[in-house]
Amino acid sequence: MKYYTSTTEFNCGIDLHARQMYACVMDRTGKKLMHTNIIGNDFEYFLKRVEPYRHDLTVVSECTFNWYWLADACFDADIEFVLAHALYLKHIHGGKNKNDRIDSEKLAHLLRANLIPPSYVYPSERRPVRALLRQRMSYVWDRATLRTHLSMNQTAEGLVPARKKNHNRDVWEEMILKQYSNPLHKFAVSCDMDMIRAYDKQIIKLESEIIRQAKKGMGRDFMLLQSVPGIGHILAMTILFEIDTISRFPAVKDFLSYCRLVKGSVASAGKLKGLTGGKMGNAYLRWAFGQAAVIAKRNHPLLTPYAERLTSKHGKFKGNAILANKLARAIYFMLQSGTAFNAERVIATSI
């Protein structure tokens, strides 16, 4: 775990909520200079209250769902802003009592003591395209849930789930409807299929806009990623916009950890107690590399037999995770060096 080093005389902890924020300003010695609740997240009022300290001030807030506007407002006001990693922070500042006033004070104390585990402040100009990619991903997951729901309902009735052999939803729906005799079951299938078609339409619309953005000049990295088996336009865009810049990862192990492709360990007295931290990192990158691994191993002269050996030794789930880890490791060095994908180097290590 890395920590942010504060260099300013004054440090401000903000416990941010949707409709209010509690702010606490301290000097380097821990003396509280301002501690107040700001209703309505009025940033102009906040600037008035911190005006005496603004010339040498750092603001810290946890990476909750609504941190974007606060980070942008601080940058516009020329105030140093630090985004604290919420999960890491939870382990540091836990206590018996917890409320907004206490949380803001603890954030200020941790900042002045250089104990804030920082998160990456994603650039505002790249957020809209990343939001489109995440929205598409959410729709794809919701559509998959509906398709699973259809399959489970058929299984519950003792039927064999109909296989979708092409992209024609009408044929697929007819195959499912023929299996049911109860009109209510048929009505339920029609409702699910209407929702699936609606998601199809929106996903196609999002993909068209995403590809249009890609053609505006994604540059070298976009083309490099598409040299990886299993990665097309959408996965390449997802990986690039979730990473932002590969230079923010000092080593490949930092990148793999951020992608949720390695777990931390819990050890005591020289004994390994187990693994932890599996959900610390970027869930979207974990999904993207998992998808790339599944597609890459389907029909590749080198990766397919390599994946089969992984599966026979470690099982299907773990074998796929290992391949995803290998692809992520390769992509890290590809983006660092500007070289295309080399399958032989990926499978060079022993299994």
N, C-alpha and C positions, 0 to 999 in steps of 0.2 A: 504494500500500500504506500503510495506516494502522498506527500503533503505539500500544500501551498505555503510559500514563504511570504509573509506580509512585510512590506517595506515602508508603509505609511505610518504616520504618527497616530492617526485616528482610524478606528475600525468599527464598522457598523454591521450588526447582524439583523436580518429581516426574516421574520416568520410570515411567509406570504400565503394568503388565502384568496379566494375568488372575489370577495367584497371588502376585504380589509387586510392590513398588514401591520404587524407589531415590529417596531424598530428600536434598536438599542445601540447607542454610540459610546465607545470607550476609548480612552487613551492607552498608551503602551503599558501603563502601570496597572490597568484594570479599573480605573476610576470611571464610573458611569457619568456621562455628560448629558445624555438625552435618552429617555426611555418612554415611548409613547405609542398608543394605538392610532393608526391613521385609517379612518373610516372611508370607504369608497376607493381605496388605493389612490388617493390624490397625490400624484407625484410632485406637482407644483408646491403643495403644502410641505411635502417631505423636503424639498430643496430649501424652502424657507427655514425649516427647523435645523437643518444641517449646514446652513450657510457659514457659520463660524469655523467649521471643520472641513468644508468642502475642498479647500486648496490641497489637503493632504489626507484624503479619505479613501478607504477601500470598503466596498459593500459586498456582503456574502448572503446568498440565499440558497435554499435547497432546490434540487432539480425536480420540482413538482410539475404538474401538467401545464401550469400557467406562467412559467418563468420568462418566456420570450419577451414580453412587453417590458418587463423590468430590466432585463439585460440591455435591450435596445435603448431604453430611456436613460440608463446610466452612461452608456457609451456616448449618446448624444449630448449629455451634460458633462462629458469629459471626466467621469468618475470611474475609478477602477472597479471592475465587477468580477466576482469569483462565484462560480457555480459549484455548490457542494454536492458530492455524491450522496444521495439520500440513504442508500442501503448501508454504505460504509459508515456514514455518520450515525446511523441508528445504533451501531455497536459501540460508538464512542461516548455519546452524550446521554445515554439512558439514565433514568433516575426514578425515585419513588413518586414524585409529583411531576406532572406535565401539563403545561398550558402555554398559551401564546407568549405570555410575558417571560416565562422561564426559558422557553425555547429560543427566543430572540437574544436573551442575555447569554445563554450558553454558546450560541453561534458567534457572538462577538468575542467571548472569552477564547473559544477555539481558534478564531482567526488571529487574534493578537498573539496566541501561543504557538502559532504555526502548526496547528493540528487539524486543518481542514483538508479532507481528501477531495481534490478537485475533479469535476466533470468537465467535459469538453463543451465550450460555448460554440454551438454550431452557427456559422455565418448566416445572417438574416437574408442575404440575397439568394441563397441556395435553398432556403426552407420551402418555398412554394412548390418546386419540382419534387423535392423529397416527400412533401405532403401528398402530392398526386400519386407517387409510387406506393406510399403506405395506404392510401385510400383504395387503390386497385387491389393491393394485397388483402386488405380487409374484406373487400367484396368477393375475392376468390375463396377465402376461407369460409365466408358465410354461404356461398354457393355450394362448396364441398359439404358443409353441414347439412344442407337441404338434400343433397344427393344421398348422403349417408342415411338421412331420415327415411327417404323412400326405400332404400335397400333394407333397412331394419324392419320397416313395416311389412315388407314382403316376407322376410324371414319369419316374423312373428306369426304370420298366417300360414306358415308351412310351405311357402312358395320359394322358387328359385329366383333370386334377384335378376332382373333383365339386364343384359350387358349392352352398353352404348357402343355400337360398332362404328359410328360416324358422328358427324356434328349435327345431324338432323334430329332435332328434339321431337318432332312430330312422330317419327317412326319409333323412337324410344318410348314415348308416352303411350302409343298404341300397344306396344309390347307389354307394358305394365298393366294397362287397363284390361287387356284380354284375360289377365290372370285372375281378376276380381269379378265376383258376381254381385256383391253387395253395392248398391248405388252410393252409399255414404263413403265407402272406400274409394270408389272412383272419383267422387267429388273431392276427397282429400288429396288424391294424386293430382288432379287438375289444379288445385290451389298451389301445391308445391311446384308444379311445372311452370305455372304463371310467374312465380317468384324467381325461379331459375332463369326463365327467359328474360325477365327484367334485369337480373344481374348480368346476363350475357350482353345485353345491349349497353349497359353502363360500363362494363369492363372493356368492350370494344372501343367505346368512346374515349375512355381514359388512355388506352393503349395508343390510339391514334395521336392524341396530344403529347404523350410521353415520347413517342418516336419522333414527332415533329420537333420537340425540344432537343432530342439527341442529335438531330441533323443540323442544329444551329451551330454546332462546333464543339462537340465533347472532346475532340482532340485525340492524341495518341493513346491515352489510357483506355478509351472506349473501344478502340480497334484492338488493342492488346487483349482485353478481356474476352473478346469474341473469338480469339484464337484458342480458348479453352473449350474442350468438348463439354457440351451440356449448358453452355452459357450463350444466350442470345441477346437481343436488344434489351428486353425487360430486366433480366437478371443482371446484365452488365450495368444498366442504369441504376438498379437497386444497390448493387455493391458499391459503385462509385459515389453515389450520393449519401449512402450511410457512412462510408469512410470519410468523405470530404477530401482529405489529403493524407496520403500514406506516410508523409514525413512526420505526422504527429505521433507515430508509434516508433519509439527508439529501437526496438528489437522485435523480431518475429514472434517471440513469446508474448509480448504485450498485445500484438495484433490478434493472435490466436485466443488469448484470454478475453479480449473485447468481443470476439465473435462467438463466445460461449462454446468453443471447441476444446477447451481444457478445463478441468476443475481444480479447485484448491484442495489442500489436504489438512486434516486435523490431526496433530500429533502431540503427545505428552509423554514425558519421561522416556523419550527415545522410541516410543511405540506409536505406530500409525493407527489412529482411531477411526478414520473414515474420510470421506470426501465432502466438500462443501463448496458453495459459491457457484453452483451450476446455473443459477438464474441471474448472475451478475454479468452484465454485458449487453450486447445489442441483439435482441430477439430476431430482428429482421435479417441481420447478417447470418445468424444461425440457420434461419429458414432458407435463405438464398443459397448458402453453401450445401445444405442438405439436399435441396432440389437439384443443384448442379451435379452432385455426386450420383444421385439416382439416374439422371439422364445420361451422364458421361459413361456410365458402365454398361449401357444397353448394347451398344454395337461399336466398340472401339477395339482395334486389333491388339492393343497393349493393355488398356485399362479394364477391359471386360474379363480376361483371364486373371488379372491381378485382383480385381474385386471378388471373383469367385474363390480365389485362395483365401482372401480375408474373411469371406463369409464362412468357409468351411472351418477355419481356425477359430474365429471369434463369434460367429453367429451373424445373422443378417443385420440386426440393429447396430451392433458395435462395429461390424465391418463397414457399414455405410458411414458411420461417424468417423472412422479412421480415414476413409477415402476423402470425406469432406475436409478433414484436418489437413491432408496432403495437398488438396487443391488450394486451400486457403494459404498454406505455407508457400506454394508455388506462386500464387498471385501476389503475395507480399514482395517476393524478390523480383517478379516480373515488373511490377510498378516502380520498384526502386531502381532497377537497371534499364528498363525500357526494352526488354527482350520478350520474344513471343514464347508461348507455352511449349514445353518440351516434356512429352509423356515419359520418355526414357529416364529422365532425372527424377520424376515423381516416384517411379517404381524401383529406383535404384537401391533403396534401403530394404533391409530384410524384414520379413514378417514372421 
